[in-house]
């Protein structure tokens, strides 16, 4: 397993702990493009990940979608948590 696959697995585990159902499916086609992302079905979060995404692309989707959930009180390995925390250069001066 390469680095991105390991990170993806950690993020999928985080989604599980947040009670987000993840569905890996082939989404859309050339005529009807559908992007990976979060949907609410029966008031529950479901994250659709296109099965054709590379591990790196899946990591990008997972980070983008999971960032909106309350992560402060959940243990996340430091290397994974760093994906959610803005770099000091990105911080907004206050």
N, CA, C and O atoms as CSV, one atom per row, in Angstrom:
chain,resi,resn,atom,element,x,y,z
A,1,UNK,N,N,0.844,-1.173,0.000
A,1,UNK,CA,C,0.000,0.000,0.000
A,1,UNK,C,C,0.892,1.240,0.000
A,1,UNK,O,O,1.857,1.317,0.761
A,2,UNK,N,N,0.566,2.212,-0.859
A,2,UNK,CA,C,1.373,3.431,-0.882
A,2,UNK,C,C,0.847,4.428,0.152
A,2,UNK,O,O,-0.175,4.196,0.797
A,3,UNK,N,N,1.559,5.529,0.293
A,3,UNK,CA,C,1.254,6.541,1.304
A,3,UNK,C,C,-0.175,7.060,1.186
A,3,UNK,O,O,-0.867,7.203,2.194
A,4,UNK,N,N,-0.618,7.341,-0.029
A,4,UNK,CA,C,-1.959,7.900,-0.206
A,4,UNK,C,C,-3.053,6.890,0.128
A,4,UNK,O,O,-4.115,7.265,0.624
A,5,UNK,N,N,-2.799,5.625,-0.139
A,5,UNK,CA,C,-3.772,4.595,0.220
A,5,UNK,C,C,-3.891,4.473,1.738
A,5,UNK,O,O,-4.987,4.276,2.263
A,6,UNK,N,N,-2.770,4.589,2.438
A,6,UNK,CA,C,-2.782,4.525,3.908
A,6,UNK,C,C,-3.545,5.714,4.474
A,6,UNK,O,O,-4.363,5.556,5.381
A,7,UNK,N,N,-3.280,6.905,3.942
A,7,UNK,CA,C,-3.989,8.110,4.388
A,7,UNK,C,C,-5.479,7.975,4.101
A,7,UNK,O,O,-6.309,8.330,4.938
A,8,UNK,N,N,-5.818,7.465,2.925
A,8,UNK,CA,C,-7.222,7.266,2.574
A,8,UNK,C,C,-7.889,6.330,3.577
A,8,UNK,O,O,-9.011,6.594,4.010
A,9,UNK,N,N,-7.225,5.254,3.951
A,9,UNK,CA,C,-7.791,4.310,4.923
A,9,UNK,C,C,-8.013,4.990,6.270
A,9,UNK,O,O,-9.037,4.762,6.915
A,10,UNK,N,N,-7.068,5.822,6.700
A,10,UNK,CA,C,-7.226,6.558,7.969
A,10,UNK,C,C,-8.433,7.492,7.896
A,10,UNK,O,O,-9.199,7.598,8.854
A,11,UNK,N,N,-8.598,8.166,6.762
A,11,UNK,CA,C,-9.727,9.085,6.605
A,11,UNK,C,C,-11.056,8.339,6.518
A,11,UNK,O,O,-12.073,8.829,7.010
A,12,UNK,N,N,-11.055,7.174,5.906
A,12,UNK,CA,C,-12.276,6.358,5.875
A,12,UNK,C,C,-12.648,5.903,7.283
A,12,UNK,O,O,-13.829,5.844,7.626
A,13,UNK,N,N,-11.649,5.582,8.095
A,13,UNK,CA,C,-11.906,5.211,9.489
A,13,UNK,C,C,-12.466,6.411,10.259
A,13,UNK,O,O,-13.370,6.254,11.081
A,14,UNK,N,N,-11.941,7.587,9.999
A,14,UNK,CA,C,-12.463,8.792,10.638
A,14,UNK,C,C,-13.924,9.010,10.237
A,14,UNK,O,O,-14.756,9.333,11.085
A,15,UNK,N,N,-14.231,8.840,8.980
A,15,UNK,CA,C,-15.618,8.973,8.523
A,15,UNK,C,C,-16.519,7.989,9.270
A,15,UNK,O,O,-17.629,8.341,9.672
A,16,UNK,N,N,-16.050,6.780,9.451
A,16,UNK,CA,C,-16.813,5.767,10.191
A,16,UNK,C,C,-17.070,6.244,11.619
A,16,UNK,O,O,-18.186,6.128,12.126
A,17,UNK,N,N,-16.029,6.784,12.268
A,17,UNK,CA,C,-16.186,7.264,13.650
A,17,UNK,C,C,-17.143,8.455,13.723
A,17,UNK,O,O,-17.799,8.662,14.744
A,18,UNK,N,N,-17.221,9.230,12.653
A,18,UNK,CA,C,-18.154,10.351,12.592
A,18,UNK,C,C,-19.560,9.913,12.156
A,18,UNK,O,O,-20.462,10.736,12.006
A,19,UNK,N,N,-19.721,8.614,11.960
A,19,UNK,CA,C,-20.991,8.019,11.546
A,19,UNK,C,C,-21.431,8.523,10.174
A,19,UNK,O,O,-22.610,8.782,9.932
A,20,UNK,N,N,-20.453,8.652,9.291
A,20,UNK,CA,C,-20.711,9.012,7.904
A,20,UNK,C,C,-20.592,7.743,7.077
A,20,UNK,O,O,-19.552,7.083,7.081
A,21,UNK,N,N,-21.643,7.411,6.382
A,21,UNK,CA,C,-21.595,6.246,5.505
A,21,UNK,C,C,-20.824,6.634,4.245
A,21,UNK,O,O,-21.080,7.682,3.652
A,22,UNK,N,N,-19.893,5.797,3.845
A,22,UNK,CA,C,-19.122,6.051,2.630
A,22,UNK,C,C,-19.497,5.003,1.598
A,22,UNK,O,O,-19.458,3.801,1.861
A,23,UNK,N,N,-19.860,5.485,0.422
A,23,UNK,CA,C,-20.213,4.576,-0.677
A,23,UNK,C,C,-19.241,4.822,-1.825
A,23,UNK,O,O,-19.169,5.923,-2.370
A,24,UNK,N,N,-18.496,3.781,-2.182
A,24,UNK,CA,C,-17.577,3.866,-3.317
A,24,UNK,C,C,-18.274,3.225,-4.503
A,24,UNK,O,O,-18.498,2.016,-4.543
A,25,UNK,N,N,-18.610,4.069,-5.464
A,25,UNK,CA,C,-19.340,3.616,-6.643
A,25,UNK,C,C,-18.833,4.357,-7.869
A,25,UNK,O,O,-18.201,5.409,-7.767
A,26,UNK,N,N,-19.117,3.802,-8.996
A,26,UNK,CA,C,-18.841,4.512,-10.242
A,26,UNK,C,C,-19.930,5.571,-10.393
A,26,UNK,O,O,-21.112,5.249,-10.514
A,27,UNK,N,N,-19.521,6.823,-10.385
A,27,UNK,CA,C,-20.477,7.928,-10.438
A,27,UNK,C,C,-20.493,8.540,-11.828
A,27,UNK,O,O,-19.446,8.856,-12.394
A,28,UNK,N,N,-21.674,8.701,-12.364
A,28,UNK,CA,C,-21.836,9.387,-13.635
A,28,UNK,C,C,-21.144,8.722,-14.808
A,28,UNK,O,O,-20.600,7.623,-14.701
A,29,UNK,N,N,-21.183,9.426,-15.937
A,29,UNK,CA,C,-20.511,8.976,-17.155
A,29,UNK,C,C,-20.200,10.212,-17.992
A,29,UNK,O,O,-20.286,11.336,-17.499
A,30,UNK,N,N,-19.843,10.007,-19.240
A,30,UNK,CA,C,-19.491,11.148,-20.094
A,30,UNK,C,C,-20.676,12.087,-20.308
A,30,UNK,O,O,-20.492,13.300,-20.405
A,31,UNK,N,N,-21.876,11.545,-20.381
A,31,UNK,CA,C,-23.070,12.349,-20.629
A,31,UNK,C,C,-23.587,13.039,-19.368
A,31,UNK,O,O,-24.115,14.149,-19.436
A,32,UNK,N,N,-23.436,12.385,-18.227
A,32,UNK,CA,C,-23.940,12.917,-16.968
A,32,UNK,C,C,-22.818,12.861,-15.931
A,32,UNK,O,O,-22.696,11.877,-15.202
A,33,UNK,N,N,-22.005,13.906,-15.864
A,33,UNK,CA,C,-20.909,13.887,-14.893
A,33,UNK,C,C,-21.439,14.114,-13.476
A,33,UNK,O,O,-22.242,15.018,-13.245
A,34,UNK,N,N,-20.993,13.304,-12.551
A,34,UNK,CA,C,-21.358,13.427,-11.146
A,34,UNK,C,C,-20.061,13.398,-10.352
A,34,UNK,O,O,-19.235,12.502,-10.528
A,35,UNK,N,N,-19.886,14.383,-9.480
A,35,UNK,CA,C,-18.664,14.459,-8.692
A,35,UNK,C,C,-18.848,13.795,-7.340
A,35,UNK,O,O,-19.959,13.705,-6.817
A,36,UNK,N,N,-17.750,13.337,-6.792
A,36,UNK,CA,C,-17.750,12.784,-5.443
A,36,UNK,C,C,-18.075,13.884,-4.448
A,36,UNK,O,O,-17.728,15.047,-4.655
A,37,UNK,N,N,-18.749,13.504,-3.363
A,37,UNK,CA,C,-19.048,14.483,-2.331
A,37,UNK,C,C,-20.083,13.973,-1.351
A,37,UNK,O,O,-20.552,12.838,-1.434
A,38,UNK,N,N,-20.421,14.842,-0.429
A,38,UNK,CA,C,-21.324,14.512,0.663
A,38,UNK,C,C,-22.770,14.805,0.274
A,38,UNK,O,O,-23.062,15.811,-0.372
A,39,UNK,N,N,-23.653,13.925,0.673
A,39,UNK,CA,C,-25.089,14.125,0.506
A,39,UNK,C,C,-25.757,13.739,1.818
A,39,UNK,O,O,-25.233,12.928,2.582
A,40,UNK,N,N,-26.900,14.319,2.066
A,40,UNK,CA,C,-27.685,13.957,3.256
A,40,UNK,C,C,-28.888,13.165,2.782
A,40,UNK,O,O,-29.707,13.655,2.003
A,41,UNK,N,N,-28.982,11.939,3.260
A,41,UNK,CA,C,-30.083,11.058,2.889
A,41,UNK,C,C,-30.782,10.637,4.179
A,41,UNK,O,O,-30.163,10.047,5.063
A,42,UNK,N,N,-32.062,10.941,4.279
A,42,UNK,CA,C,-32.828,10.675,5.504
A,42,UNK,C,C,-32.135,11.267,6.723
A,42,UNK,O,O,-32.061,10.631,7.775
A,43,UNK,N,N,-31.630,12.488,6.577
A,43,UNK,CA,C,-30.983,13.241,7.656
A,43,UNK,C,C,-29.680,12.605,8.140
A,43,UNK,O,O,-29.235,12.870,9.257
A,44,UNK,N,N,-29.077,11.779,7.311
A,44,UNK,CA,C,-27.797,11.145,7.656
A,44,UNK,C,C,-26.787,11.423,6.557
A,44,UNK,O,O,-27.122,11.401,5.372
A,45,UNK,N,N,-25.540,11.687,6.959
A,45,UNK,CA,C,-24.523,11.991,5.947
A,45,UNK,C,C,-24.052,10.733,5.208
A,45,UNK,O,O,-23.763,9.700,5.813
A,46,UNK,N,N,-23.987,10.859,3.899
A,46,UNK,CA,C,-23.471,9.789,3.043
A,46,UNK,C,C,-22.437,10.433,2.124
A,46,UNK,O,O,-22.734,11.405,1.430
A,47,UNK,N,N,-21.247,9.898,2.126
A,47,UNK,CA,C,-20.180,10.420,1.282
A,47,UNK,C,C,-20.002,9.494,0.095
A,47,UNK,O,O,-19.635,8.329,0.247
A,48,UNK,N,N,-20.264,10.022,-1.082
A,48,UNK,CA,C,-20.107,9.249,-2.311
A,48,UNK,C,C,-18.710,9.504,-2.869
A,48,UNK,O,O,-18.328,10.646,-3.121
A,49,UNK,N,N,-17.959,8.428,-3.056
A,49,UNK,CA,C,-16.625,8.495,-3.647
A,49,UNK,C,C,-16.633,7.713,-4.943
A,49,UNK,O,O,-16.941,6.522,-4.952
A,50,UNK,N,N,-16.300,8.367,-6.023
A,50,UNK,CA,C,-16.231,7.681,-7.315
A,50,UNK,C,C,-15.152,6.604,-7.236
A,50,UNK,O,O,-14.016,6.885,-6.854
A,51,UNK,N,N,-15.498,5.408,-7.587
A,51,UNK,CA,C,-14.563,4.284,-7.506
A,51,UNK,C,C,-13.394,4.428,-8.471
A,51,UNK,O,O,-12.399,3.711,-8.356
A,52,UNK,N,N,-13.510,5.355,-9.423
A,52,UNK,CA,C,-12.417,5.565,-10.387
A,52,UNK,C,C,-11.375,6.560,-9.887
A,52,UNK,O,O,-10.358,6.768,-10.548
A,53,UNK,N,N,-11.612,7.177,-8.731
A,53,UNK,CA,C,-10.645,8.131,-8.199
A,53,UNK,C,C,-9.370,7.419,-7.757
A,53,UNK,O,O,-9.413,6.292,-7.264
A,54,UNK,N,N,-8.252,8.084,-7.938
A,54,UNK,CA,C,-7.004,7.573,-7.377
A,54,UNK,C,C,-7.057,7.778,-5.865
A,54,UNK,O,O,-7.914,8.504,-5.362
A,55,UNK,N,N,-6.151,7.147,-5.153
A,55,UNK,CA,C,-6.105,7.324,-3.699
A,55,UNK,C,C,-5.879,8.793,-3.350
A,55,UNK,O,O,-6.493,9.304,-2.413
A,56,UNK,N,N,-5.009,9.477,-4.088
A,56,UNK,CA,C,-4.744,10.894,-3.832
A,56,UNK,C,C,-6.004,11.729,-4.048
A,56,UNK,O,O,-6.301,12.607,-3.238
A,57,UNK,N,N,-6.742,11.478,-5.109
A,57,UNK,CA,C,-7.984,12.209,-5.366
A,57,UNK,C,C,-9.017,11.924,-4.281
A,57,UNK,O,O,-9.730,12.830,-3.849
A,58,UNK,N,N,-9.103,10.675,-3.840
A,58,UNK,CA,C,-10.039,10.313,-2.776
A,58,UNK,C,C,-9.670,11.022,-1.476
A,58,UNK,O,O,-10.550,11.478,-0.746
A,59,UNK,N,N,-8.375,11.117,-1.186
A,59,UNK,CA,C,-7.921,11.842,0.006
A,59,UNK,C,C,-8.377,13.291,-0.065
A,59,UNK,O,O,-8.869,13.831,0.926
A,60,UNK,N,N,-8.224,13.923,-1.209
A,60,UNK,CA,C,-8.653,15.316,-1.366
A,60,UNK,C,C,-10.144,15.468,-1.084
A,60,UNK,O,O,-10.551,16.395,-0.384
A,61,UNK,N,N,-10.955,14.570,-1.620
A,61,UNK,CA,C,-12.407,14.627,-1.393
A,61,UNK,C,C,-12.714,14.404,0.091
A,61,UNK,O,O,-13.498,15.146,0.683
A,62,UNK,N,N,-12.106,13.398,0.680
A,62,UNK,CA,C,-12.368,13.088,2.087
A,62,UNK,C,C,-11.996,14.255,2.993
A,62,UNK,O,O,-12.768,14.614,3.882
A,63,UNK,N,N,-10.841,14.844,2.783
A,63,UNK,CA,C,-10.429,15.986,3.608
A,63,UNK,C,C,-11.402,17.141,3.427
A,63,UNK,O,O,-11.839,17.744,4.408
A,64,UNK,N,N,-11.742,17.450,2.200
A,64,UNK,CA,C,-12.659,18.560,1.922
A,64,UNK,C,C,-14.003,18.353,2.619
A,64,UNK,O,O,-14.543,19.283,3.217
A,65,UNK,N,N,-14.536,17.153,2.543
A,65,UNK,CA,C,-15.877,16.898,3.084
A,65,UNK,C,C,-15.872,16.693,4.604
A,65,UNK,O,O,-16.805,17.121,5.284
A,66,UNK,N,N,-14.849,16.053,5.134
A,66,UNK,CA,C,-14.802,15.797,6.573
A,66,UNK,C,C,-14.449,17.047,7.362
A,66,UNK,O,O,-14.748,17.127,8.554
A,67,UNK,N,N,-13.818,18.026,6.719
A,67,UNK,CA,C,-13.395,19.247,7.406
A,67,UNK,C,C,-14.571,20.020,7.994
A,67,UNK,O,O,-14.388,20.794,8.933
A,68,UNK,N,N,-15.760,19.826,7.463
A,68,UNK,CA,C,-16.931,20.545,7.956
A,68,UNK,C,C,-17.562,19.902,9.190
A,68,UNK,O,O,-18.521,20.435,9.747
A,69,UNK,N,N,-17.036,18.778,9.608
A,69,UNK,CA,C,-17.580,18.082,10.777
A,69,UNK,C,C,-16.774,18.470,12.014
A,69,UNK,O,O,-15.618,18.874,11.890
A,70,UNK,N,N,-17.368,18.352,13.216
A,70,UNK,CA,C,-16.650,18.712,14.443
A,70,UNK,C,C,-15.541,17.693,14.734
A,70,UNK,O,O,-15.811,16.554,15.114
A,71,UNK,N,N,-14.307,18.120,14.549
A,71,UNK,CA,C,-13.159,17.221,14.707
A,71,UNK,C,C,-12.342,17.512,15.958
A,71,UNK,O,O,-11.456,16.730,16.304
A,72,UNK,N,N,-12.618,18.614,16.641
A,72,UNK,CA,C,-11.779,19.064,17.745
A,72,UNK,C,C,-11.660,18.035,18.869
A,72,UNK,O,O,-10.580,17.884,19.441
A,73,UNK,N,N,-12.722,17.336,19.194
A,73,UNK,CA,C,-12.708,16.411,20.331
A,73,UNK,C,C,-12.526,14.955,19.926
A,73,UNK,O,O,-12.781,14.050,20.720
A,74,UNK,N,N,-12.090,14.731,18.706
A,74,UNK,CA,C,-11.862,13.375,18.213
A,74,UNK,C,C,-10.368,13.166,18.042
A,74,UNK,O,O,-9.682,13.996,17.445
A,75,UNK,N,N,-9.859,12.038,18.574
A,75,UNK,CA,C,-8.437,11.772,18.366
A,75,UNK,C,C,-8.217,11.417,16.897
A,75,UNK,O,O,-8.856,10.526,16.338
A,76,UNK,N,N,-7.295,12.149,16.307
A,76,UNK,CA,C,-6.881,11.906,14.926
A,76,UNK,C,C,-5.361,11.915,14.943
A,76,UNK,O,O,-4.756,12.820,15.518
A,77,UNK,N,N,-4.750,10.945,14.336
A,77,UNK,CA,C,-3.289,10.902,14.300
A,77,UNK,C,C,-2.756,12.248,13.805
A,77,UNK,O,O,-3.320,12.839,12.884
A,78,UNK,N,N,-1.673,12.733,14.412
A,78,UNK,CA,C,-1.160,14.067,14.057
A,78,UNK,C,C,-0.927,14.273,12.561
A,78,UNK,O,O,-1.240,15.343,12.039
A,79,UNK,N,N,-0.394,13.291,11.871
A,79,UNK,CA,C,-0.149,13.439,10.438
A,79,UNK,C,C,-1.431,13.603,9.646
A,79,UNK,O,O,-1.452,14.294,8.628
A,80,UNK,N,N,-2.494,12.974,10.104
A,80,UNK,CA,C,-3.798,13.093,9.448
A,80,UNK,C,C,-4.461,14.409,9.846
A,80,UNK,O,O,-5.033,15.097,9.000
A,81,UNK,N,N,-4.386,14.759,11.124
A,81,UNK,CA,C,-4.977,16.032,11.579
A,81,UNK,C,C,-4.359,17.212,10.830
A,81,UNK,O,O,-5.047,18.192,10.542
A,82,UNK,N,N,-3.079,17.124,10.516
A,82,UNK,CA,C,-2.401,18.214,9.804
A,82,UNK,C,C,-3.057,18.499,8.453
A,82,UNK,O,O,-2.962,19.616,7.943
A,83,UNK,N,N,-3.715,17.511,7.877
A,83,UNK,CA,C,-4.409,17.722,6.606
A,83,UNK,C,C,-5.581,18.693,6.758
A,83,UNK,O,O,-5.982,19.351,5.798
A,84,UNK,N,N,-6.128,18.775,7.978
A,84,UNK,CA,C,-7.283,19.627,8.233
A,84,UNK,C,C,-6.903,21.005,8.752
A,84,UNK,O,O,-7.669,21.959,8.617
A,85,UNK,N,N,-5.727,21.107,9.340
A,85,UNK,CA,C,-5.303,22.374,9.923
A,85,UNK,C,C,-4.609,23.216,8.866
A,85,UNK,O,O,-3.735,22.722,8.154
A,86,UNK,N,N,-4.985,24.471,8.760
A,86,UNK,CA,C,-4.316,25.321,7.766
A,86,UNK,C,C,-2.855,25.534,8.134
A,86,UNK,O,O,-2.500,25.626,9.309
A,87,UNK,N,N,-2.032,25.608,7.127
A,87,UNK,CA,C,-0.620,25.903,7.353
A,87,UNK,C,C,-0.507,27.324,7.890
A,87,UNK,O,O,-1.366,28.157,7.599
A,88,UNK,N,N,0.535,27.621,8.670
A,88,UNK,CA,C,0.662,28.974,9.234
A,88,UNK,C,C,0.582,30.079,8.161
A,88,UNK,O,O,0.068,31.161,8.442
A,89,UNK,N,N,1.071,29.829,6.964
A,89,UNK,CA,C,1.004,30.828,5.911
A,89,UNK,C,C,-0.430,31.072,5.453
A,89,UNK,O,O,-0.747,32.128,4.904
A,90,UNK,N,N,-1.306,30.068,5.689
A,90,UNK,CA,C,-2.701,30.187,5.266
A,90,UNK,C,C,-3.579,30.842,6.333
A,90,UNK,O,O,-4.732,31.192,6.082
A,91,UNK,N,N,-3.007,30.999,7.529
A,91,UNK,CA,C,-3.808,31.544,8.633
A,91,UNK,C,C,-4.194,32.991,8.335
A,91,UNK,O,O,-3.423,33.762,7.764
A,92,UNK,N,N,-5.382,33.317,8.733
A,92,UNK,CA,C,-5.877,34.675,8.529
A,92,UNK,C,C,-5.402,35.519,9.715
A,92,UNK,O,O,-5.672,35.173,10.865
A,93,UNK,N,N,-4.703,36.613,9.447
A,93,UNK,CA,C,-4.222,37.449,10.558
A,93,UNK,C,C,-5.401,37.990,11.349
A,93,UNK,O,O,-6.422,38.367,10.773
A,94,UNK,N,N,-5.262,38.028,12.653
A,94,UNK,CA,C,-6.383,38.472,13.435
A,94,UNK,C,C,-6.003,39.497,14.375
A,94,UNK,O,O,-6.845,39.990,15.125
